[in-house]
Amino acid sequence: MRFAYLMLAGPLFAQPYLDARLPIEQRVEDLLARMTLEEKVGQMNMPCVYGVEMGGVATYDAQVALQHAALKRDVCRRFAEGTHLPGLGPGGGFFTLADNALHEGPRQQAEFFNELQRIALNKTRLKIPLLQTEEGTHGLMCSGGTVFPEGPALGSTWNIALIEQIYAAAAREARAVGIHQLFTLVVEPIRDPRLGRNEEAYSEDPYMCARYAEAIVRGAQGTDVSAPDRVVAGLCHYPGQSQPVSGLERGAMEVSERMLREVFLPPWAVGIRKMGALGVMATYPAIDGIPAHGSDWLLTSVLRDELRFQGLVLGEGLGLSTLLDEHTAADQKDAGVQALRAGVDVGISHEPAYMLELIEAVKEGRVPIQLVDRAVRRVLTLKFRLGLFERPYVDVEAAVNGVPRERHRALALQAAREGIVLLKNQGNLLPLSRQIRRIAVIGPNADNGRNQLGDYTSKVILQEVVTVLEGMRRKLGPEAEVIHVKGCEIVGSKLNQIREAEEAARKAEVAVVVVGESVATNGEGRDVASLDLSGMQEELVRAVHATGTPTVVVLINGRPLSIRWLAEHVPAVVEAWLPGEQGGHAVADVLFGDYNPSGRLPVTVPRHVGQLPVYYDHKPTKLKRNYVDMPGTPLYPFGHGLSYTTFEYSNLQVVPPQIPPQGSVEVSVNVSNTGSRAGEEVVQLYLHKPVSSVVRPVKQLRGFEKIALKPGETKTVRMRLTPEELAFYDRGMVRRVEPGTYRVMVGSSSEQIRLTADFVVQ
């Protein structure tokens, strides 16, 4: 391989940037010095291929969009060559090209990405390879990519090792076909469930999100981003967007600096400062009156200086235009100047702000060329770190046959199982008997594979998606009769098969009703004012329940739903979230006891949308009163989840009982399986300081561990509290460990605290 490289590049060693023996910094500066302004600005553009300017169509009709795939590929060829937009140099790469223009699978993807690299290396003056980016929220978002469970489903696993494996699998699938970055890895906490994009995130808790951020970066990016199975981990959406005004996407985030630092920044601190993530996407909202895309405090002072970020800041889709939306920029040229000064390195939309108008702004003296150089230097540095100048191509056959897709499918099944939360199981209705000979599977989500995949899933799915109905049929086999009635739609009343659903339930020994949300009600741009079941779904559940047939409700949804009537009347309620391509098998495994549910809620489930915000780590005065019309407590608390077995906690120890501010304590507790089935328990450690100089939450998650226990088995769980877990911002906004008494609370949920103990910081 070394000889082959020298034969290829030897004659070009007069250009030091092509010499792999030189330090990356030297190569970058040499290449930067050779570039024209037009070539530099070209490198700052990696557009989304769904845009109209890239051959897309202004429609949400997926079939119409697919018909334009060939046109999109032609536009990409011209953009890579630098001939698509006169006056702009060759582009730096593409965003979501595979999902929007390569629908035949890994072979087509690898071949076309190789073709584009040949264009960049053979038809452009400086031979700069392309950087390819795709979404990776819950797996590689392009045809052939494994579709893992999304957001809260992964959050409900509380399994850090599993999360690392999932994103390592997604990275391997991506890099095999020629994709170098996975973005939309949403590490921000879920703080307002009305926001449709909450289905992309994992938890309402900043500590839990930080642990997930660590696992995601370790799995996707690892310690060597140039490795053939690693990609840049693109964390989103910095510094947050999940608490917008009125719960509407892109709404301003009116949060204090204290809330920003205590709630929103912890995942970024771990993902970037600790783990070295090399990708960040700026968020849509304005933060404290300043649009994030134009905030040098957020993108430079905090991100670069405090968190020591060394990678690329990408704008959101049409994110540069948020400066116009918020009326802080007069036009596209002004928006580009502001964003460049703030620290946005790459535009991912066909926005004039970072194209010809930015070139004009530099020539007019409105922005110094040094800021363009700063952004381009970062782009080139990442391309060198990825090894793209030496290894721009991928092995097509390895992309097709070298990825363990069956293993990834099994991993998707494991994740779906572990993400299912048993919310209620009155009278031990579950698990169901395998001797059932007639079962009714009812509801709009019983046989809708697309609805169980969630947002940011590829437009064309090549593999089988197992629905709940199909999972039940395969579980019971031909000996049992599975009666299926859709019953109603997710929204509206156009379909009304409630009478047919009642008849099916009466004929059956058990009725399983699968309701929740759809791609039309959940996901990016699909915010809601109500968290109740939509359409006629609750009416459907009421009718089935009224037949007297034992009823199980399975929820397929991306946000917590205020299911008050179901929680009170239906004997068994199962939260499956968005369980991915293997979701039907996972639900059937849980319902029939082949898998003992181990999922625990990573979010709080409200009784009503009027309770919001409802996150568990509220301040002490929040629950001093109830509402006139309902309790102030949540429907299901953070961390809640039932099992088919029982667990007992004992012998809580906190050692030592006194520590200095720079010290740490070890917390240990014994957990026993006191039931008759093997099961997994999520041991949760919460912390509170009863008296503080500033108002503190009533409790904060500061440790958790998922353990497997056989019947009668006992294990000792040990967790360490260091200054990192103990510190908070004092009245002067200095983060420190404050002297005084701290209370450790260990239990099975934020409300089911089994044992407590105190220690003192002197």
DOTI-997146 format. One line per field, with one value per residue (C-alpha): residue number from 0; x, y, z; residue in one letter. Coordinates in pm, whole numbers, plus 50000, padded with zeros to 5 digits. Layout:
residues N
i = c(NUM_...)
east = c(X_...)
north = c(Y_...)
up = c(Z_...)
aa = c(A_...)
END
This chain:
residues 762
i = c(0_1_2_3_4_5_6_7_8_9_10_11_12_13_14_15_16_17_18_19_20_21_22_23_24_25_26_27_28_29_30_31_32_33_34_35_36_37_38_39_40_41_42_43_44_45_46_47_48_49_50_51_52_53_54_55_56_57_58_59_60_61_62_63_64_65_66_67_68_69_70_71_72_73_74_75_76_77_78_79_80_81_82_83_84_85_86_87_88_89_90_91_92_93_94_95_96_97_98_99_100_101_102_103_104_105_106_107_108_109_110_111_112_113_114_115_116_117_118_119_120_121_122_123_124_125_126_127_128_129_130_131_132_133_134_135_136_137_138_139_140_141_142_143_144_145_146_147_148_149_150_151_152_153_154_155_156_157_158_159_160_161_162_163_164_165_166_167_168_169_170_171_172_173_174_175_176_177_178_179_180_181_182_183_184_185_186_187_188_189_190_191_192_193_194_195_196_197_198_199_200_201_202_203_204_205_206_207_208_209_210_211_212_213_214_215_216_217_218_219_220_221_222_223_224_225_226_227_228_229_230_231_232_233_234_235_236_237_238_239_240_241_242_243_244_245_246_247_248_249_250_251_252_253_254_255_256_257_258_259_260_261_262_263_264_265_266_267_268_269_270_271_272_273_274_275_276_277_278_279_280_281_282_283_284_285_286_287_288_289_290_291_292_293_294_295_296_297_298_299_300_301_302_303_304_305_306_307_308_309_310_311_312_313_314_315_316_317_318_319_320_321_322_323_324_325_326_327_328_329_330_331_332_333_334_335_336_337_338_339_340_341_342_343_344_345_346_347_348_349_350_351_352_353_354_355_356_357_358_359_360_361_362_363_364_365_366_367_368_369_370_371_372_373_374_375_376_377_378_379_380_381_382_383_384_385_386_387_388_389_390_391_392_393_394_395_396_397_398_399_400_401_402_403_404_405_406_407_408_409_410_411_412_413_414_415_416_417_418_419_420_421_422_423_424_425_426_427_428_429_430_431_432_433_434_435_436_437_438_439_440_441_442_443_444_445_446_447_448_449_450_451_452_453_454_455_456_457_458_459_460_461_462_463_464_465_466_467_468_469_470_471_472_473_474_475_476_477_478_479_480_481_482_483_484_485_486_487_488_489_490_491_492_493_494_495_496_497_498_499_500_501_502_503_504_505_506_507_508_509_510_511_512_513_514_515_516_517_518_519_520_521_522_523_524_525_526_527_528_529_530_531_532_533_534_535_536_537_538_539_540_541_542_543_544_545_546_547_548_549_550_551_552_553_554_555_556_557_558_559_560_561_562_563_564_565_566_567_568_569_570_571_572_573_574_575_576_577_578_579_580_581_582_583_584_585_586_587_588_589_590_591_592_593_594_595_596_597_598_599_600_601_602_603_604_605_606_607_608_609_610_611_612_613_614_615_616_617_618_619_620_621_622_623_624_625_626_627_628_629_630_631_632_633_634_635_636_637_638_639_640_641_642_643_644_645_646_647_648_649_650_651_652_653_654_655_656_657_658_659_660_661_662_663_664_665_666_667_668_669_670_671_672_673_674_675_676_677_678_679_680_681_682_683_684_685_686_687_688_689_690_691_692_693_694_695_696_697_698_699_700_701_702_703_704_705_706_707_708_709_710_711_712_713_714_715_716_717_718_719_720_721_722_723_724_725_726_727_728_729_730_731_732_733_734_735_736_737_738_739_740_741_742_743_744_745_746_747_748_749_750_751_752_753_754_755_756_757_758_759_760_761)
east = c(50000_50285_50449_50117_50069_50415_50362_50039_50145_50522_50533_50312_50535_50625_50289_50355_49988_49983_50274_50136_50473_50426_50231_49866_49909_50179_49975_49669_49858_50024_49690_49514_49780_49715_49337_49141_48860_48608_48766_48769_48400_48322_48476_48245_47938_47813_47448_47156_47060_46687_46691_46528_46857_47019_46759_46494_46128_45917_45694_45657_45549_45825_45743_45772_46100_46238_46170_46422_46710_46893_46868_47006_47304_47379_47365_47599_47851_47851_47868_48169_48339_48261_48045_47698_47700_47922_48157_48167_48455_48420_48200_48332_48095_47730_47471_47207_47310_47267_46918_46798_46960_47094_46805_46935_47154_47523_47660_47509_47607_47972_48004_47857_48059_48369_48261_48227_48571_48718_48559_48707_49053_49065_48850_48935_49250_49356_49224_49056_48847_48484_48343_48016_47764_47446_47197_47255_46990_46907_47116_47254_46975_46998_46865_47011_47099_46982_46688_46739_46482_46475_46523_46328_46326_46706_46686_46460_46729_46954_47224_47540_47725_47432_47422_47791_47738_47447_47641_47949_47727_47587_47941_48058_47769_47832_48208_48182_47990_48193_48013_48245_48016_47698_47495_47170_47311_47079_47241_47036_46780_46409_46246_45913_45740_45519_45818_45807_46184_46190_46156_46519_46657_46702_46610_46494_46788_47118_47331_47178_47221_47586_47640_47473_47686_47997_47881_47777_48109_48303_48097_48079_48407_48629_48988_49093_48848_49054_48980_48774_48484_48468_48302_48285_48026_47807_47630_47306_47165_47407_47339_46976_46633_46403_46254_46124_45852_45512_45681_45704_46011_46259_46093_46332_46479_46422_46657_46897_47269_47229_46976_47185_47492_47321_47068_47176_47557_47653_47611_47824_48093_48123_48082_48331_48571_48598_48539_48660_48356_48450_48108_47849_47538_47423_47065_46775_46650_46772_46921_46859_46787_47076_47026_47264_47395_47508_47632_48009_47964_47805_48002_48341_48373_48186_48228_48586_48742_48563_48478_48791_48605_48840_48598_48343_48037_47765_47467_47121_46915_46846_46998_47184_46846_46737_46919_46664_46377_46473_46529_46891_47020_46907_46966_47151_47484_47449_47348_47658_47886_47732_47743_48104_48209_48024_48192_47970_48213_47986_47653_47438_47174_47189_47187_47340_47477_47763_47789_47830_47719_47988_48248_48112_48117_48488_48571_48374_48567_48261_48430_48804_48944_49104_48762_48704_49049_48956_48653_48831_49129_48891_48734_49069_49204_48914_48958_49324_49240_48994_49269_49070_49368_49533_49222_48940_48778_48596_48599_48263_48258_48343_48059_47819_47948_48180_47927_47771_47412_47259_47447_47322_46966_47002_47133_46825_46606_46794_46760_46388_46333_46532_46358_46007_45865_45591_45390_45108_45032_44725_44651_44962_44774_45116_45294_45028_44992_45136_44824_44607_44428_44242_44376_44258_44529_44360_44456_44605_44962_44918_45032_45203_45575_45655_45498_45721_46042_46022_46177_46505_46450_46554_46303_46338_46357_46509_46487_46182_46013_45835_45510_45338_45075_45339_45537_45230_45149_45499_45506_45181_45225_44952_44781_44636_44394_44506_44215_44317_44105_44255_43973_44053_44323_44579_44409_44058_43744_43741_43788_43555_43579_43509_43213_43429_43695_43437_43327_43687_43755_43446_43562_43912_44066_44281_44275_44595_44526_44818_44778_44992_45143_45228_45479_45218_45195_45546_45891_46063_45814_45530_45469_45146_44935_44784_44956_44633_44573_44466_44169_43935_44204_44086_43730_43861_44039_43732_43511_43744_43787_43409_43367_43514_43792_44128_44290_44651_44742_45071_45189_45393_45498_45792_45683_45518_45139_44887_44688_44489_44188_44404_44623_44318_44111_44320_44487_44812_44988_45314_45524_45713_45810_45950_46099_46257_46266_46251_45984_45712_45931_46034_45675_45569_45866_45767_45394_45450_45729_46014_46181_46127_46073_46364_46294_46263_46122_46390_46124_45832_45483_45237_44870_44793_44981_44883_45136_45432_45714_45688_46048_46135_46431_46212_46266_46120_45821_45676_45467_45357_45008_44778_44564_44195_44102_44376_44684_45011_45203_45290_45106_45427_45749_46095_46271_45947_45913_45774_45912_45776_45987_46052_46365_46470_46728_46938_47259_47313_47662_47822_48195_48353_48086_48289_48500_48677_48540_48786_48703_48470_48248_48162_47797_47718_47386_47275_47000_46824_46585_46308_46080_46061_46194_46531_46524_46718_46692_46805_46953_46920_47114_46978_47142_47006_47154_46888_47027_47213_47318_47101_46776_46854_46634_46456_46672_46915_47022_47391_47445_47274_47357_47159_47215_47087_46977_46865_46588_46728_47050_47198_47452_47631_47616_47886_47882_48123_48030_48316_48338_48199_47869_47863_47945_47690_47690_47680_47541_47842_47802_48115_48090_48212_48140_47965_48023_47732_47516_47433_47159_47200_46877_46883_46582_46398_46260_46271_45968_46040_46333_46418_46707_46867_47188_47373_47735_47906_48139_48354)
north = c(50000_50241_50168_50214_50553_50673_50568_50765_51076_51084_51328_51567_51597_51946_52022_51950_51911_51585_51441_51215_51221_51583_51698_51775_52137_52193_52026_52237_52565_52473_52385_52690_52919_52778_52830_53111_53278_53098_52761_52835_52926_52618_52402_52564_52427_52070_52099_51874_51694_51717_52090_52220_52376_52031_51869_51815_51908_52128_51847_51614_51334_51074_50899_51220_51300_50956_51008_51293_51079_51069_51446_51488_51270_51484_51800_51643_51565_51928_52060_51837_51961_52325_52387_52387_52746_52979_53172_52911_52666_52288_52191_52051_51756_51666_51612_51334_51244_50869_50895_51130_50993_50640_50406_50076_49991_49967_49879_50183_50403_50292_50317_50666_50801_50665_50833_51168_51129_51062_51384_51576_51425_51430_51723_51994_52202_52118_51760_51806_51499_51530_51496_51298_51337_51147_51142_50878_50944_50576_50409_50503_50689_50544_50239_49924_50085_49905_50088_50076_50202_50580_50833_50753_50383_50381_50601_50344_50077_50255_50033_50229_49935_49869_50233_50220_49903_50059_50366_50157_49951_50263_50399_50075_50072_50437_50428_50110_50292_50616_50828_51006_51188_51088_51383_51435_51245_51432_51454_51745_51673_51638_51921_51983_51677_51890_51941_51682_51643_51506_51161_51196_51244_51005_51154_51461_51428_51605_51352_51062_51247_51307_50935_50863_51127_50955_50617_50757_50927_50623_50397_50610_50801_50606_50715_50712_50877_50765_50397_50220_50157_50501_50831_51182_51196_51495_51600_51798_52056_52282_52400_52279_52333_52118_52390_52640_52891_52715_52387_52490_52401_52682_52886_53092_52932_53176_53019_53172_53109_52897_52671_52662_52549_52311_52149_52185_52201_51888_51644_51869_51897_51519_51453_51721_51805_51450_51236_51466_51467_51637_51745_51991_52132_52475_52489_52676_52879_53206_53162_53451_53683_53586_53339_53050_53075_53430_53388_53412_53355_53014_52903_53040_53144_52846_52581_52646_52808_52639_52300_52290_52179_52093_51994_52145_52351_52287_52511_52360_52314_52675_52762_53068_53213_53203_53535_53675_53497_53657_53997_54028_54029_54256_54010_53692_53870_54016_53673_53514_53776_53731_53351_53347_53583_53368_53046_52851_52662_52483_52556_52252_52429_52615_52950_53259_53362_53114_53114_53398_53665_53562_53598_53946_54034_53947_54146_54443_54431_54347_54041_53962_53679_53547_53431_53242_53089_52990_52795_52637_52545_52345_52174_52075_51962_51722_51583_51517_51362_51129_51017_51119_51251_50908_50686_50865_50548_50255_49887_49827_49453_49509_49759_49496_49183_49296_49446_49205_49308_49001_49086_49443_49317_49109_49418_49609_49337_49349_49728_49712_49456_49653_49977_49849_49977_49789_50078_49880_49512_49482_49128_49003_48987_48979_48772_48613_48237_48059_47842_48124_48005_48320_48673_49005_49247_49582_49940_50175_50088_49711_49665_49991_49937_50292_50436_50223_50338_50705_51018_51028_50691_50632_50701_50350_50057_49749_49507_49359_49564_49339_49493_49405_49205_49004_48952_48813_48582_48440_48402_48203_48009_47853_47684_48013_48250_48613_48843_49182_49496_49840_50012_50374_50606_50788_51118_51205_50995_50891_50524_50393_50020_50036_49800_49548_49587_49512_49198_49083_49140_48943_48644_48653_48536_48852_49181_49371_49729_49908_50287_50598_50827_50828_50986_51260_51350_51289_51403_51715_51994_51796_51972_51920_52125_51814_51501_51299_51014_51167_51089_50813_50603_50642_50570_50252_50141_50217_50009_49708_49728_49745_49400_49246_49072_49113_49409_49506_49845_49880_50234_50316_50677_50914_51136_51070_51067_51176_50850_50916_50695_50404_50424_50404_50138_49917_49636_49622_49909_49863_50154_50035_50383_50370_50018_50007_49737_49449_49610_49352_49066_49264_49345_48983_48864_49092_49019_48643_48651_48536_48857_49004_49380_49585_49927_50225_50564_50819_51090_51184_51106_51388_51357_51656_51898_52175_52037_52122_52151_51818_51692_51521_51743_52039_52291_52224_52459_52308_52041_52231_52254_52050_52176_52229_51967_51705_51615_51792_51464_51295_50996_50790_50917_50933_50597_50398_50052_49719_49367_49013_48958_49157_49318_49402_49665_49642_49745_50093_50213_50554_50557_50766_50960_51283_51416_51740_51934_51761_51415_51142_50875_50520_50421_50051_49869_49508_49419_49082_48912_48795_48663_48346_48479_48603_48977_49299_49589_49948_50071_50449_50685_51032_51314_51613_51881_51965_52314_52508_52862_52854_52672_52316_52046_51808_51529_51472_51149_51098_50731_50421_50063_49790_49445_49098_48875_48515_48417_48435_48601_48907_49149_49446_49759_50019_50375_50660_51023_51254_51634_51625_51482_51695_52039_52304_52675_52899_53253_53391_53132_52955_52577_52423_52160_52342_52227_52071_51760_51564_51301_50986_50823_50481_50319_50180_50516_50882_50821_50464_50548_50236_50354_50685_50788_51114_51220_51550_51770_51959)
up = c(50000_50076_49738_49560_49724_49629_49270_49263_49448_49410_49116_49311_49618_49499_49659_50027_50116_49918_50115_50389_50567_50671_50980_50918_51024_50763_50491_50576_50564_50234_50074_50217_50070_49722_49730_49573_49763_49544_49620_49991_50003_49795_50067_50323_50144_50193_50090_50170_49851_49922_49839_49523_49414_49427_49202_49464_49440_49662_49786_50081_49847_49887_49560_49360_49533_49452_49084_49086_49218_48883_48847_49197_49114_48808_49016_49272_48999_48887_49243_49317_49001_49075_48767_48923_49047_48838_49062_49342_49367_49399_49691_50016_50026_50066_50338_50309_49955_50006_50152_49881_49567_49627_49700_49567_49863_49961_49617_49448_49741_49745_49367_49348_49638_49465_49143_49318_49474_49129_49008_49301_49248_48870_48758_49010_49030_49385_49412_49750_49844_49945_50296_50301_50581_50664_50947_51214_51478_51525_51259_50919_50738_50390_50210_50359_50691_51004_51165_51540_51791_51818_52094_52412_52321_52340_52649_52815_52790_53043_52889_52812_52658_52423_52311_52225_52020_51827_51718_51640_51409_51243_51196_51038_50792_50706_50654_50447_50172_50188_50448_50693_50935_51118_51242_51431_51726_51959_52302_52437_52713_52629_52824_52645_52496_52271_52043_51765_51753_52106_51950_51840_52192_52481_52815_53003_53241_53164_53353_53162_52832_52920_52979_52645_52471_52603_52472_52134_52068_52185_51960_51647_51647_51882_51935_51569_51331_51032_51104_50836_51075_51242_51156_51294_51572_51490_51810_51782_51832_52013_52276_52273_52123_52335_52555_52299_52362_52343_52251_51886_51680_51623_51896_52105_52416_52697_52949_53198_53186_53500_53330_53014_53204_53447_53213_52851_52847_53050_52755_52537_52801_52817_52445_52340_52620_52754_52445_52166_51935_51609_51486_51617_51456_51567_51686_51528_51827_51963_52311_52548_52257_52028_51739_51793_51436_51511_51868_51903_52277_52217_51911_52004_52368_52514_52244_52132_52437_52730_52579_52360_52050_51761_51486_51249_51334_51078_51034_51054_50739_50634_50970_50841_50753_51117_51149_50905_51077_51408_51242_51350_50991_50709_50425_50330_50297_50645_50780_50629_50780_51125_51112_50995_51272_51526_51420_51178_50952_50705_50542_50465_50258_49929_50112_49943_50284_50247_49869_49620_49866_50112_49836_49765_50136_50157_49846_49981_50308_50519_50665_50678_50469_50787_50909_50586_50631_50987_50868_50571_50787_51006_50705_50562_50897_50941_50591_50663_51003_50831_50594_50287_50092_50114_50113_49930_49793_49951_49860_49693_49758_50124_50147_50013_50184_50462_50702_50958_50889_51054_51372_51349_51302_51617_51796_51681_51831_52160_52174_52098_52375_52632_52537_52611_52941_53125_53268_53429_53488_53706_53821_53640_53312_53148_53041_52823_52803_52502_52511_52375_52065_51963_52009_51869_51754_51704_51632_51373_51472_51485_51127_51033_51003_50904_51218_51441_51270_51364_51222_51028_50864_50504_50230_50088_50331_50167_50461_50629_50900_51150_51274_51600_51412_51227_51545_51721_51431_51422_51799_51816_51494_51277_51572_51696_51525_51519_51437_51304_51290_51230_51417_51332_51201_51414_51333_51219_51203_50839_50930_51200_51258_51628_51599_51412_51683_51952_51769_51731_52099_52206_52003_52149_52474_52489_52299_52223_52111_51945_51939_51960_51699_51329_51096_51046_51415_51542_51431_51303_51241_51401_51729_51924_52162_52325_52450_52456_52212_51881_51662_51780_51947_52305_52194_52031_52350_52562_52332_52335_52711_52758_52600_52915_52723_52901_52726_52675_52525_52340_52268_51956_51997_52016_52302_52640_52609_52873_52879_53197_53116_52999_53308_53532_53351_53121_53318_53118_52940_52749_52622_52312_52185_51829_51836_51489_51226_51476_51692_51628_51746_52055_52155_52111_52316_52603_52589_52603_52858_52635_52747_53092_53042_53174_53025_53256_53164_53066_53075_53298_53168_53249_53330_53113_52891_53132_53383_53162_53244_53425_53443_53770_53868_53954_54230_54579_54555_54235_54406_54714_54563_54340_54055_54124_53862_53900_54104_54033_54031_53702_53560_53557_53715_53563_53598_53632_53483_53600_53569_53576_53887_54206_54349_54703_54805_55122_55297_55151_55237_55171_55241_55380_55571_55552_55265_55166_54864_54632_54770_54654_54811_54711_54727_54747_54774_54760_54514_54523_54281_54512_54238_54033_53701_53586_53524_53492_53731_53675_54002_54015_54239_54308_54501_54691_54912_55174_55240_54969_54890_54575_54500_54394_54239_54476_54337_54053_53889_53957_53881_53743_53656_53483_53633_53547_53834_53846_54090_54442_54328_54502_54358_54508_54296_54347_54216_54287_54345_54252_54256_53901_54034_54351_54211_54112_54029_54333_54356_54173_53891_54005_53979_54302_54566_54847_55207_55391_55406_55090_55071_54863_54746_54579_54422_54120_54001_54094_54318_54432_54656_54853_55073_55177_55349_55414_55394_55472_55270_55519)
aa = c(M_R_F_A_Y_L_M_L_A_G_P_L_F_A_Q_P_Y_L_D_A_R_L_P_I_E_Q_R_V_E_D_L_L_A_R_M_T_L_E_E_K_V_G_Q_M_N_M_P_C_V_Y_G_V_E_M_G_G_V_A_T_Y_D_A_Q_V_A_L_Q_H_A_A_L_K_R_D_V_C_R_R_F_A_E_G_T_H_L_P_G_L_G_P_G_G_G_F_F_T_L_A_D_N_A_L_H_E_G_P_R_Q_Q_A_E_F_F_N_E_L_Q_R_I_A_L_N_K_T_R_L_K_I_P_L_L_Q_T_E_E_G_T_H_G_L_M_C_S_G_G_T_V_F_P_E_G_P_A_L_G_S_T_W_N_I_A_L_I_E_Q_I_Y_A_A_A_A_R_E_A_R_A_V_G_I_H_Q_L_F_T_L_V_V_E_P_I_R_D_P_R_L_G_R_N_E_E_A_Y_S_E_D_P_Y_M_C_A_R_Y_A_E_A_I_V_R_G_A_Q_G_T_D_V_S_A_P_D_R_V_V_A_G_L_C_H_Y_P_G_Q_S_Q_P_V_S_G_L_E_R_G_A_M_E_V_S_E_R_M_L_R_E_V_F_L_P_P_W_A_V_G_I_R_K_M_G_A_L_G_V_M_A_T_Y_P_A_I_D_G_I_P_A_H_G_S_D_W_L_L_T_S_V_L_R_D_E_L_R_F_Q_G_L_V_L_G_E_G_L_G_L_S_T_L_L_D_E_H_T_A_A_D_Q_K_D_A_G_V_Q_A_L_R_A_G_V_D_V_G_I_S_H_E_P_A_Y_M_L_E_L_I_E_A_V_K_E_G_R_V_P_I_Q_L_V_D_R_A_V_R_R_V_L_T_L_K_F_R_L_G_L_F_E_R_P_Y_V_D_V_E_A_A_V_N_G_V_P_R_E_R_H_R_A_L_A_L_Q_A_A_R_E_G_I_V_L_L_K_N_Q_G_N_L_L_P_L_S_R_Q_I_R_R_I_A_V_I_G_P_N_A_D_N_G_R_N_Q_L_G_D_Y_T_S_K_V_I_L_Q_E_V_V_T_V_L_E_G_M_R_R_K_L_G_P_E_A_E_V_I_H_V_K_G_C_E_I_V_G_S_K_L_N_Q_I_R_E_A_E_E_A_A_R_K_A_E_V_A_V_V_V_V_G_E_S_V_A_T_N_G_E_G_R_D_V_A_S_L_D_L_S_G_M_Q_E_E_L_V_R_A_V_H_A_T_G_T_P_T_V_V_V_L_I_N_G_R_P_L_S_I_R_W_L_A_E_H_V_P_A_V_V_E_A_W_L_P_G_E_Q_G_G_H_A_V_A_D_V_L_F_G_D_Y_N_P_S_G_R_L_P_V_T_V_P_R_H_V_G_Q_L_P_V_Y_Y_D_H_K_P_T_K_L_K_R_N_Y_V_D_M_P_G_T_P_L_Y_P_F_G_H_G_L_S_Y_T_T_F_E_Y_S_N_L_Q_V_V_P_P_Q_I_P_P_Q_G_S_V_E_V_S_V_N_V_S_N_T_G_S_R_A_G_E_E_V_V_Q_L_Y_L_H_K_P_V_S_S_V_V_R_P_V_K_Q_L_R_G_F_E_K_I_A_L_K_P_G_E_T_K_T_V_R_M_R_L_T_P_E_E_L_A_F_Y_D_R_G_M_V_R_R_V_E_P_G_T_Y_R_V_M_V_G_S_S_S_E_Q_I_R_L_T_A_D_F_V_V_Q)
END
